[in-house]
C-alpha cells in the first residue's frame, strides 16, 4: 500500500478529513430547470499572477533545493459561490451556495470544479491563498480538537507531491482563518516524476466538510525528459500523436457534493417512502448548502440521492472516435463514495436517463448498459507510471486515489461510464453500492478495432518510433512488444523481494 493510501485510509476513518475548493470550468451553465447531457470539458488551467503582484509570507521559504529557474506564481481565493447542480431525479438544476475556489479569469457561473494547477519538475510553485469566507465563530471556544470546528478556516494541501511538509510548503498544520491570506511555496525537485496529483483543503476539523463542497482540483506535473541509456524518462514524451502533440487527454475530477435544502426549522427536506428516506429534496427557490457534519451520517450519501459529479457536471457526455487512444487522468476528489469505473456499450435506441431512486438507476443500467465492459489500460497509479500498461475491465478509486488510463473504443456508438456495484466491505461508506451512471461517451465512426491490446501496442510503437532517442528507441519498442512494458518510464526502481526482506529484518532489529 502506498503512503498516500495509508494516509487517506486513516483520515477517512476518523471522518475529519480533506478539504479545499470548488470552482469553475469554461462551459456555460445550463439554465435552471433543464440540462441536456452537457458536453464534457477539462477544467480550466489556473493562470499565473500578473507580474508585479507581491505574495505575502509568514514563514521563511522552504529549504528544498531548486536547481532550475522555473517559477510559477498563482493566486487562489476561497469564498462562497452561488451556482447550480443538476439533479436527474427531478430534472431540475438545484441552486446551491457552497464554499469554493475561484481565481482571476475563472467564470463563477461555470460548473463546480477547481482550476488545474500545472507545473514541471524543478519548478517552484507559489500559491497565494486568500480566505474570503465569513467568520463563522466555530474556531473559538471548542474544547476537543477532534470535534468538527472552524468550518470557514482553511489551508492548502498538495496531495502526492515530493515537497517539504514544513514552513510555507505543504504544511497541513497551518490555519488560514476568514479574512486572512497566506503564500505557499512548493519546491519540486529536479527528479520529481511527471504525473497526476491533486490539491485540496486539509485543515483538521473542517476537511471533509470543505471537500464535500467541491473544494478539490487537479495538479498535473508535466515532463519532457526522454529516457536515456542511464536514466528513465517521462511517459509524456511517449504519449504523442503524429503531429508531436500530447495525445488527447481527458482530465476527470470526481466529486460528491452532498448539499441539502432546509425547512424553516433547520431540518433537511427529504422524500420519505414507506417510512424510509429515499432522497433529499430542494424545492424551486431553495438554495442547497453544506452547513455542518450532521449531513454526513454513515448512510447519508445513499439517502441523499446525490450524484457524483465529473468536473462539476452530473452525467456529462464525452466525445471520442473509434480507435483513438486517449489518456484519461482520473482523480477521486470526493469523500462520500467509492468509484469503480467501467465502460459498457449503451443499447441502440436507449431512452434518456431519468431515475428517481437508486433502484431505478440500477434498473436503467441493467436494461441499457448491459454489454461486457470495454477493457482499458492503467499506466499510472497515484501519479507514478507503472512498469506495464495493465489491461483491466474496471478500476476502483477510493477517496484520494488517482489512476491514468489509456482508453480506446473498438466500435462506434454510445457507451455508458458506469460506477459498478461495490459491497459494503469494499466501500468507504461501509454500505453496499448499486450501479450508477457517471457519464456517457459518444464514439464517432472509424475503422473497427478487433483487438484493443494489439491496437494500443501498434499506436505506442509508432509513437516510440517518432519520439524516442535513437540510442534507446529499440529497447523501448522491444518492451512495448513484450506485453506493453513501460520499463523506461517508471520514476524509480521497484522494491524487490530481497529489499523488502532486508527492510523487514532491519525494522525488527531496531525495535
N, C-alpha and C positions, 0 to 999 in steps of 0.2 A: 504494500500500500504506500502511495506517495505521501510526502509530508503534507501537501495540500489537502489530501483526502482525510488524513488523520485529524488535521485541524478542523476541517469542515465537520467531520463526524462528531467531534467533541462539542463544537459550539451550536450545532443544530440540536443536539440532545438537551442542552440546558435552556434552549428556546430564546436565549438573548443573543442573537447573532445576526450579523450582516446588515449593512446599510449603505446607501449613497445616492442615487438620484435619477429622477425621471427627466425626460426632456423631449426632444423634438427631432423629427425627421423632416424631409422636404416635401413629403406627399401632402396634398390638400386633405383636410379632414372632411369626411362626408357630412352633409347637412344632418342636423339632429332628426332622428326618426327614419333614417334609411342607411343602407350600406349594400353595395353590390360587389362582393368579393374584391376588396381593394387590392391593387397590384402591389406586390412586394417590392421594397426598395431597401438598399443598405442604409444604415444610419448615416447622418451627416458627419463629416470629419471635423473635429474641433480645430478652428483656425487659430493661428498664432496671434498673440497680443501685438497690437500696433507698436512699432519701435518707439522707445522713449518711455513706455509705461514702467513705473518703478514698483516692483513687488515688495511687499512688507515681509519682515522676517523677525522671529523672536528668538531663534536659536542660531548659532553659527552653522555654517554649511556642513553637510555630511563629509566625512573623511574618505569616502570611497574614491578610488583612483579613476580619473577620466583622462585618457591619453589622446582623445581626438578633440577637435574644436567644435563639434556639433553641439548646438544648444537649441532647445525648443521651449519657448515661453508661452504659457497658456493661462487662460482665465476661466474659472467656473463659478457660477452663482447658484446657491441653494435657496429656493423660495417656494411659496405656494403657487401652483399653476392651475388655472381653470381650463378644463378641456372636456373631452368626451371619449367613452369607450363603448364599443358596440356590444350589445347583448343579443346573441342569436335566439335566446329563449323567448324574447319579447319582440324582436325585430326592430328595436329602438336603440339609439345611441344614448347611453346614460351620461348625464352631465356629472362631472367629478371635480373635486378640488383637492389636490394632492401635493405633497412635498416632492420637489423635483429639481433636476439640474437644468440650467439654461446658460446661455452664453451669447456674446455678440454674434449676430448673423444666424442664430437659431430661431426658427419660427415657433413661437409659443403655442400656436394652434395646431401644429403638426402632431402626429401620434406620439405617445409617451415612450421615449427611449432616450437615453443619454447619448451625447455625441461621442464618436470614436476618437480615442487618443492614439495617434500613430507616432512611432519612434524608430530609432535604429540603434544597433549595438554601438556602445561608446559615447552615446549622446547623454547630455543632461536634460531631463525633462523638468521644467519649472512650472508648477501649477499654483497660481494664486486662487485660493478658495474663499469665497465671500458668503457668509451666512446671513441671509436677509429674511429668515423666518422670524416671526414674533416671539417674544419671551412668553413661554407657556407656564412659568412658575414651577415646573416639576424638577428643576435642577437643585433647588434649595430644600433643605429640611428632610431629605429622605434618609432613613436610618440604616437601611440594608442595601449594600452595594449590589446585591444580586436581585433586587426588585427593579422592575422597569422604571426608568426615570429619565428626565432630560430629553423628552421626545423631540425637542427642536434644537438640541445640541447635536453637533455632527463632527466628523473628521473624514479623512480620505485614506483608503487602503488600496494599494496597487497589488492585486492578487496574483501571485506567481512570479513576480519579478525578482531577479537576483540583486537586491539592493539592501542597503542598511536599514535596520528596524529602529534606529535611534534618531534623536535630534529632529531636524527638519525633514528627515527622509520618511520611510514607511512606518511611522510611529503611531500605532493604534491607541496609545495611552493619552494622546492629545485630545482635548475637548475644545471645539470651536463653538462658542455659545452664540445665541442670537445677537446680531449686530456686530460681530467680530469677523476679522479676516486673518488668514494665515497663508504663508507660502511654503510649499513643499519643494524639495529638490530630490529628484530620483536620478542617481548617477548610475547609468547602465555600464557595466564593464565592457571592454572591447570584445571579450569572449562570450558575451551574453547571446543565448540562442534566439534566432528569429522564431516567432510563433504567435499563438493566440492566447492572450491573457485577458484580464478584466479588472475593473476598478469599482469600488462601492464604499459606502459609509461603513465604519466598523467601530462606532462608539458604543462601549459597553453600556447596556441599559436601553438603547434605542435602535440597535442594529436591525433586527428583524422587522420592526415597525417601518423603518425608512426604506429598506429594500423591498418590502411588500408594497410600498407606494410606487415602485418602479425605479428606485434610485440605484441603477446599475448600468455600466457601459462597457463596451469592448475596448481593449487596449492591445493594439497589434504592433508587434516588433517586426519590422521588415528587414530582410537581409539580402545582400548582394555578393556574398562570399562564395565563389565557386570552389569545389573541392580541389585539392592538390594531391600530390603523391604522399605528402606528410600530414595533411590536415583534412578534416571533413568540412563540408560546405553547408550552405543553407538550401533547404528544399525549394525555396523561392526561385533559385537560379535554374532549377529543372522545370518547374511548372510554368512554362512559357508557351504561347501559341506561335503560329507560323510567322507572325509579324513581330515577334520578340517581346510582346506584351504579356503581362501576367494572365494566366488562364482565368476564365470567368469565375468570379468569386461571389458567393452568397454568404453574407455575414449575418448570423441569426443570434439575437439576444432573446432567450426565452425568459418570460417573467410571469409571476402570478400576483396580480394586483387585486387584493381582496377588499375592495371598497364596500361600504354599506350605506344605506339611507336610513334615517332615524325618524321615529314619530315624535310627537310633542313631549312625550315623557322620557325621551332619550333611549328608547328601545329600538333595536334593529327591526325594520319592517320585513316580514317573512311571509312566504306562501306555505301553508300547512295543509297536508293531505293525510287523512286518517291519523290525526294527532302527531304527525311527523313533519318536521321542517324539510322541505324539498328544494327551497330556493330562497334567496334574499331578494326583496323587491325594491325597485325605485320607480315611483310614480312620475308621470310627466311633471316637470317643475322641481322635482327633488334634486339634490346635489349629493353625490356619493362622497364619503370621507373615510379616512382611517384615523380613528380617534385615539384608541389605546389597545392594549393587549387583550381586552375582553373579546375582541373579534377573532382571536387566534386559538380557539379551543382545539382539542385533538381531532375532532371530526368536522370542524367548521369549514374547511375548504370544500369538501364534498357537499355539505349542506348549503353553502353559499350559492352554488350553481354558477360560479365564476369560471372563466375560460382562460387558459394560458395564452398570453399574447406573444407575438413574434415581432420585434421592433415596434411595439406599441399597437399592433394590429391584431384583431381577432380573425382567425381563419383567412389569412391573405392568400393571394394567388401568385405562384411563381410561374415564370415562363422559361422554357428550355427548348432544345432541339434534339432530335434523335442522334445518339452517338456523340454528343458534345460533352467533353469532360469538364466538370465544374468542381471547384473547391468550395465545399460547404464548411464554414467555420461556425461551429455550434457552441454556444455558451449558455449554461444554465445560470441565469442571474436572478432566479426566484428563490422562494423559501418554503413554498407550500405543497409541492407535488414532485414526485419522481416522474421523469420523462423517458420513455423508451420509443425511439424513432424508427418507424418503418414506412417504406414507400409501397403502396398497394395500388394496382390498377383500379380505376373507377369505372363502373359499369356504364356502357354507352347508353345515353338517354336517362341517366340517373337524375332524379329531381333535385332541386335546390335544397341544400341542407337547412333544416329548421327543426330543432329538437328542444322540447321544453323541460325534459328531465334527463338525467344521466342514462336511465334505461332506454329512452327513446334515441339518444345519441348512439348508444352501443348497437341498437337495432338497425339504425341507418347504415352504420358501417358494415354490419353483417350482411345486409342486403345489397349494398352498392360498392363496397370496398373489400370484396371477399377474395380477390385473387392472391396468389402467392406473393410474398414480399420480394421486391426487386433488390438483389444484393448490392452493396456499395463497399468501398474500401477505406478503412481507417488508416490514416498516415501520420497522425499526431494525437497525443493524449496529454491533457494539462499543459499544452503549449510546447511539448517536446516531440520531435519527429521520432517515429517508431522505426525499428530495424527492418520492417517489412510492411507493405501495403496489405492489410489483412481484410479479406472478404468476410462480410457479415450481413445477415438479413436485418439485424437490429443493433442498436447500441443504447445503453442505459445511462442517462445523466442524472445524478443526484445534484442537489444544490451546490454550486461551485465548480462542477466538472466542466471540462471543455474537451471536445473532440473535433479534429479536422478530418473530413471525409472527401474522397474523390467519388463523385456521383455521375453516372451516365444512364440515360434511359434508353432501353432497347427498341422501343416502338412508339409510334405517335399515339396521341390520345391524352386523356386526363388521368391523373394519379392522385390518390389520397395520401397526405402525410399524416400518419396515424400515430397517436400516443397509445401504444399497446397496453393491454391489461397487466397489472403487477399485483402479486399477492401482498398482503399486509406485512409479511416478514421481510419483504424487499423494498418497502415503501418508506419514504421519510415521514409520512403521516401515521404509519403503522396500521393503515386501513387498506382493504382491498380497493383497487382502482379499476374502473371499467374503461373500455376503449373510448377515446375521444378523437375528434377530427381537429388536427392542428392547422392544416392548410391544404391547398390543392396545387397541383402542378399541371400546366398546360404544355404539352410537348408537341412541337411542330414536326411535320413530316421530314424524313431524311432516309438515308439508307439503313434498313433494319439491321440490328446487331444480334447475331446468333449466339455469341459467347462474350459476356461482359469482361471476363478476365483477359481474354485474348485481345479484345478491342482496347482495353486500358493499357496493356503491355505495349501494343503497337504504337499507341499515342505517345507513351512516355519514352519509348526507344527513339521514335522520330524526334522528340523534343531533345533528348540527350545528344543525338547526332548534330543538332543545330547549336546547342548551347554549351556543351561540356568542353573543357580544355582538352587538347589533343592527347596530352600525356595521361589522362585519366578516363578518357571517353570510353575506351574498350572495356575497362573494369566496371564502369557504371552500367553500360549496356549489358554486360555479362550478368551482373547482379539482377537487373530487371528481368532478364530472360530466365533467371533461376528463381522463379516463384515471387517476382515483384519485390525483390530485396532492395532496401534503401540504405545499404551499409555505409555509403559515403556521405550520408546526410544526417546521421544521428549526432546529437550535440556532445555526447560523452560516452565512453565505453559502458557496456552492460556490467552489472555486478555479477560475477561468475559464482558458481557454487563454492569454489575454493576461497574466494574473497569473502563470501558470506560466512563460511565456516570460521575463517580467521577472525572476523569481526565478532562472531558469537563467542569464540573462546576468549577473545580479549575482554569482552564485556563481562563474562563470568568471572574472570580472574581479577577484575577491578572492583567487584562488589565488596 
